[in-house]
Each structure stands twice: as C-alpha cells, then as structure tokens.
C-alpha cells in the first residue's frame, strides 16, 4: 500500500546521500506514522545531537555503509551515543529488523 522512490545526491566531498520518499495510502496501517516519527525526532533534537547524527552518518558514508537515519537518531537520542565507535557498539546490541517504529 505504498510507492517508494529513492533520490541520490552527491555532495562536494563526493559522498552520496540517499533520500527516500514514500507515498503511503491512507488505508495503510502506516498512514501518518512516519510523519509523527519525524515530528517527534525534530522536537527531540538539539544542535549537539543534530551534529552528532550528521557526523555518524558522514562517517558511515565514507566507510561505504548504508545506515538508516532512524537507527542513528535512535542511537543518539535514546542511547546517548556520541561517536561512531559508540554507535557501532549500540548497533550491535540493538535489534533493528524490519520497519522501525521507534519514536522519541
């Protein structure tokens, strides 16, 4: 009950960012869920946590690792992760199969 698109953006450092766009039908059990998740993440972010999230995402990108943003946000906001090394430890101890419905 959804259509999904992916856009790829290459920045000045030649890092490639994947942007996911999903159109979810109103009849889907996931209708409006991800909008609420995004709003709650925005409400929970601080300038420091935003910088940490971007640093972890940049590091993963440079290492050719695709890491869903919600996993990084959860690690930083909920797990208080501050570095890529801490993120790897958090990731190895946190189950993240399927659609992640976590909200801060």
TORPATOR-173941 format. One record per residue (C-alpha): residue in one letter; residue number from 1; x negated, z, y. Coordinates in pm, 1 decimal. Example, Ala and Ser with C-alpha at 12.3 -4.5 7.8 and 13.67 -1.06 7.14 Angstrom:
BEGIN
- code | pos | east | up | north
- A | 1 | -1230.0 | 780.0 | -450.0
- S | 2 | -1367.0 | 714.0 | -106.0
//
This chain:
BEGIN
- code | pos | east | up | north
- X | 1 | 0.0 | 0.0 | 0.0
- X | 2 | -283.9 | -79.0 | 237.1
- X | 3 | -502.4 | -356.4 | 372.0
- X | 4 | -867.7 | -281.6 | 428.8
- X | 5 | -1128.7 | -463.0 | 638.0
- X | 6 | -1497.4 | -394.6 | 693.5
- X | 7 | -1695.8 | -491.8 | 1001.3
- X | 8 | -2073.4 | -474.7 | 1008.0
- X | 9 | -2269.7 | -412.2 | 1327.2
- X | 10 | -2646.4 | -440.9 | 1359.9
- X | 11 | -2791.0 | -223.6 | 1637.1
- X | 12 | -3110.4 | -259.2 | 1842.2
- X | 13 | -3315.4 | -86.6 | 1569.7
- X | 14 | -3182.4 | -334.2 | 1310.7
- X | 15 | -2972.9 | -61.4 | 1148.0
- X | 16 | -2649.3 | -196.6 | 1005.9
- X | 17 | -2337.0 | 11.1 | 1061.7
- X | 18 | -2023.7 | -41.5 | 853.2
- X | 19 | -1693.3 | 10.0 | 1030.5
- X | 20 | -1391.8 | 48.6 | 801.9
- X | 21 | -1046.1 | -48.5 | 922.2
- X | 22 | -742.0 | 28.5 | 712.2
- X | 23 | -378.0 | -57.6 | 770.5
- X | 24 | -159.8 | 178.4 | 567.0
- X | 25 | 209.1 | 109.6 | 508.3
- X | 26 | 447.6 | 378.1 | 638.4
- X | 27 | 583.9 | 419.3 | 283.6
- X | 28 | 239.4 | 523.8 | 157.5
- X | 29 | 174.5 | 892.0 | 86.8
- X | 30 | -137.7 | 844.9 | 303.0
- X | 31 | 55.8 | 724.9 | 610.7
- X | 32 | -66.4 | 915.6 | 920.1
- X | 33 | -301.8 | 1131.7 | 709.9
- X | 34 | -627.2 | 976.5 | 829.2
- X | 35 | -516.4 | 979.3 | 1192.2
- X | 36 | -467.0 | 1355.1 | 1164.8
- X | 37 | -806.1 | 1394.1 | 996.8
- X | 38 | -972.9 | 1200.1 | 1281.1
- X | 39 | -797.2 | 1411.5 | 1546.3
- X | 40 | -898.0 | 1735.7 | 1376.6
- X | 41 | -1259.1 | 1620.1 | 1344.0
- X | 42 | -1265.0 | 1529.8 | 1714.7
- X | 43 | -1125.8 | 1873.0 | 1800.8
- X | 44 | -1391.1 | 2045.1 | 1587.7
- X | 45 | -1690.0 | 1850.6 | 1722.1
- X | 46 | -1934.1 | 1996.5 | 1968.6
- X | 47 | -2208.0 | 1796.7 | 2141.8
- X | 48 | -2457.2 | 1956.0 | 1899.0
- X | 49 | -2255.7 | 1879.4 | 1583.4
- X | 50 | -2195.8 | 1522.0 | 1700.1
- X | 51 | -2571.5 | 1471.7 | 1745.8
- X | 52 | -2643.3 | 1621.7 | 1401.5
- X | 53 | -2385.1 | 1392.5 | 1237.4
- X | 54 | -2533.0 | 1084.1 | 1405.1
- X | 55 | -2887.0 | 1188.5 | 1309.9
- X | 56 | -2789.0 | 1235.5 | 944.1
- X | 57 | -2603.1 | 901.2 | 941.5
- X | 58 | -2905.3 | 728.0 | 1102.3
- X | 59 | -3142.6 | 880.9 | 850.0
- X | 60 | -2922.5 | 773.7 | 558.6
- X | 61 | -2902.6 | 423.2 | 703.1
- X | 62 | -3280.2 | 396.5 | 735.0
- X | 63 | -3307.2 | 501.8 | 369.3
- X | 64 | -3052.0 | 233.5 | 271.1
- X | 65 | -2796.2 | 494.9 | 165.9
- X | 66 | -2427.6 | 441.1 | 227.9
- X | 67 | -2274.1 | 779.2 | 300.4
- X | 68 | -1908.2 | 805.3 | 406.4
- X | 69 | -1879.8 | 959.8 | 750.6
- X | 70 | -1622.5 | 1214.8 | 637.0
- X | 71 | -1875.5 | 1360.4 | 392.7
- X | 72 | -2129.7 | 1402.8 | 672.6
- X | 73 | -1867.1 | 1550.4 | 907.0
- X | 74 | -1757.9 | 1797.4 | 640.7
- X | 75 | -2117.8 | 1898.7 | 568.5
- X | 76 | -2190.8 | 1961.1 | 936.4
- X | 77 | -1859.0 | 2115.8 | 1044.1
- X | 78 | -1772.7 | 2317.4 | 733.3
- X | 79 | -2111.9 | 2354.9 | 565.2
- X | 80 | -2307.3 | 2419.0 | 888.0
- X | 81 | -2566.4 | 2159.2 | 778.6
- X | 82 | -2822.7 | 2080.7 | 1049.0
- X | 83 | -3076.7 | 1846.3 | 885.1
- X | 84 | -3083.5 | 1556.7 | 642.3
- X | 85 | -3255.7 | 1778.2 | 383.5
- X | 86 | -2978.1 | 2034.9 | 414.7
- X | 87 | -2725.4 | 1750.8 | 386.2
- X | 88 | -2880.0 | 1636.4 | 55.7
- X | 89 | -2854.2 | 1990.1 | -82.4
- X | 90 | -2493.2 | 2023.5 | 38.7
- X | 91 | -2402.6 | 1682.1 | -100.7
- X | 92 | -2547.4 | 1765.1 | -443.3
- X | 93 | -2334.7 | 2081.9 | -460.8
- X | 94 | -2008.0 | 1936.7 | -325.2
- X | 95 | -1768.4 | 1727.5 | -530.3
- X | 96 | -1665.7 | 1414.1 | -336.3
- X | 97 | -1486.5 | 1181.1 | -577.5
- X | 98 | -1202.6 | 953.5 | -471.3
- X | 99 | -1023.6 | 974.1 | -139.3
- X | 100 | -1141.0 | 1276.1 | 52.8
- X | 101 | -850.9 | 1457.6 | 216.5
- X | 102 | -1056.8 | 1730.1 | 380.3
- X | 103 | -958.8 | 1842.6 | 730.9
- X | 104 | -1146.1 | 2085.1 | 952.8
//
